[in-house]
């Protein structure tokens, strides 16, 4: 199977961490792709976004939530809790982490526009979404696991790592001691270390 990826994408990183945690990373052949260039990615994913997975039978899956569930299936499960409160918590945390990544990415893309073409109101709106998401995570950081990760913890770790990559000048750790401590612990996991951009 070919995993179309960009080394800095937090969404790709999420899929890769799932594969490593489940011991199926050797089934994924990493294929570098640029979502902003016409390099064949659109033939795999009509949205021209990574991650996308070309299956051995020629089928295609895309978007990180779908790919993570597929990888979880390949690896025998465990990252997505069964039906009940734990599942909804993990899925909500996945959505929150993905939302933080989306908002951060929108800030990055807006900041790449020419000086006169940037929309500061959009940058500010997305920055507020990131801050609000971080505050929500700080409020529940004591219940984030560092031993047995679910898709929720994986996605949150990817979001925080992406903020470190793109917004190191705006330290998200300030005023968030519990989330900082959790991330310091989770960052020692081999799956987190080996996928760091």
Beta strands, then each sheet from edge to edge (+ up, - down):
strand 1: 2-5
strand 2: 29-32
strand 3: 52-54
strand 4: 60-62
sheet 1: 2+ 1+ 3- 4+
end
